[in-house]
């Protein structure tokens, strides 16, 4: 049972890496979000082959969805912060945290489902697929750059 709880906690931490990384970058490095969003948009537009007209319709919708997902994770990040500060955590508290993680994933999936037809109105399936893949690639590169910057220059000191 203890190994299962540890495994589930590990999976929980991995699942929140993306949103936590973004929050850490904002807190620790005072990352320039306008620069980040500009680089991300340029990368996605290039990799997906979006025209300017397509990009003008896609990015506001994508940013809206991203913001809603970020807000979903905000309360969960606060709970994680509280747990890190508390050394005496019961199994019940861990159980609630794990349940909350599953609820967030379900709500995220519902948002994706809600936005799918909206995205299909602005991009062809091929370009939508390529845009989503490009966003994942961009995030993966950002995580790698963040980690390398943290190792080279110390935590909180990237690029």
Buried (B, 14 or more C-beta within 10 A) or exposed (E): EEEEEEEBBEEBEEBBEBBBBBBBBEEBBEBEEEEBEEBBBEBBBEBBEBEEEBBEBBBEBBEEBBEBBBEBBEEBBEBBEEBEEEEEEEEEBBEEBBEBBEEBEEBBEEBEEEBEEEBEEBBEEEBBEBBBEBBEEBBEEBBEEBEEBBEEEEEEEBE
